[in-house]
Amino acid sequence: MNSIKKNIVHKIMIFFCIFNIANANSQGYNENKTTVTNFLKRMYASAPFEGVKVVEDYDNKYFISVISLEKAKYTSQSIMIRVAQVKGQSQANTFFNGSTISSDFIIRTTEEKYKGATESKSTVETIETIKEDSFGFVKAMELLTNFDIEDGKRVLFIYFKEINN
C-alpha cells in the first residue's frame, strides 16, 4: 500500500511540474508583448515616427510597421482598423520585397486666340504622376497596440513581427 501512495504522489508532482512549466511559458509571451509595447510607446513619445523599423531588445529583434490615421476620415472603427492593417502590410512588403517607382512628367501648353485680336494667351499646365508598384506578401504581422495621438484626432497603429536571430 505504501508503494501505491508513493506512485500517486510521484504522478501528482509530475503533473504540477508540467503544469507550472506550461503556465510559465504562456505568461512569458504576453509579458514580452507588454514590455515591447511600453518600450515603443516611450520611443514614440520621445521622437514620433511612422514607417518601418527593426527594433532590438536584449533577447529579440522585432520588425515594426507604424501607421497613423486621422479619425475623422473614417465612418467606422472597423474600416479604420482594416485600412491600418492594409497599410501596415504594404509598408512591410515594400521593405522586404522592394518596389518599382515610375514617374511621368507631362507639360501641356494651350494657346487661345481671341477673335479680331492680334494677341493670344498661352497657358502652361504641368502634371506629375508618381506610381509605386510592389509585389509579394508578408505574413504574420500582428497588431501590437493602437492608441490615440494628437489630442485624440489621430490613432497610431503598431504592427509587429518577431525576427528570428
Secondary structure, DSSP 8 states (H G I E B T S, - for coil): -HHHHHHHHHHHHHHHHHHHHHHHHHHHHHHHHHHHHHHHHHHHHHS---EEEEEE-SS-EEEEEEEEEEGGG-SSHHHHHHHHHHHHHHHHHHHHH--EEEEEEEEEEEEEE-TT-S-EEEEEEEEEEEEEE--------EEEEEEEETTTTEEEEEEEEEE--
